Amino acid sequence: MSQHRSLKSSGTSIGTKRSVLKRFERVKLLRKRGEWKDGRSPVGLPKTKPED
């Protein structure tokens, strides 16, 4: 059975910037910016833009 063309990965998707960060990436970015306090809950984090 063949795969639908919209599900196939294209070569252009490799290395593109993601607009959504995972939770651990957001915590790491907030620590780097000095906005993270130890003991804080990782749930309900503020929105953060990825670095360029």
C-alpha positions as CSV (number, residue, x, y, z in Angstrom):
1,M,0.0,0.0,0.0
2,S,1.4,3.4,-0.9
3,Q,1.7,6.4,1.4
4,H,-0.3,9.5,0.8
5,R,1.9,12.4,-0.7
6,S,1.0,14.8,2.2
7,L,2.6,12.3,4.7
8,K,5.8,11.8,2.9
9,S,8.7,13.8,4.3
10,S,10.3,16.2,2.0
11,G,13.9,17.3,2.0
12,T,12.9,20.9,2.7
13,S,11.6,20.1,6.2
14,I,15.0,19.2,7.5
15,G,16.6,22.1,9.3
16,T,13.6,24.4,9.3
17,K,12.9,26.6,12.3
18,R,10.2,25.4,14.6
19,S,7.8,27.9,16.1
20,V,6.8,25.7,19.0
21,L,9.3,24.7,21.8
22,K,9.0,21.7,24.0
23,R,8.8,22.2,27.8
24,F,12.4,21.4,28.5
25,E,13.5,23.7,25.7
26,R,11.4,26.5,27.2
27,V,12.9,26.0,30.7
28,K,16.4,25.9,29.2
29,L,15.7,29.2,27.3
30,L,14.2,30.9,30.4
31,R,17.3,29.8,32.5
32,K,19.6,31.3,29.8
33,R,17.6,34.6,29.9
34,G,17.6,34.6,33.7
35,E,13.8,34.5,34.0
36,W,13.7,31.0,35.7
37,K,13.6,30.6,39.4
38,D,14.6,27.3,41.0
39,G,11.8,25.4,42.6
40,R,9.3,26.8,40.1
41,S,6.7,24.4,38.5
42,P,7.4,23.7,34.8
43,V,3.6,23.6,34.3
44,G,2.0,26.8,32.9
45,L,5.2,28.4,31.5
46,P,5.0,31.8,29.8
47,K,5.2,31.8,26.0
48,T,8.7,32.1,24.7
49,K,9.9,32.7,21.1
50,P,12.7,30.5,19.9
51,E,16.1,32.0,19.4
52,D,17.2,32.9,15.9
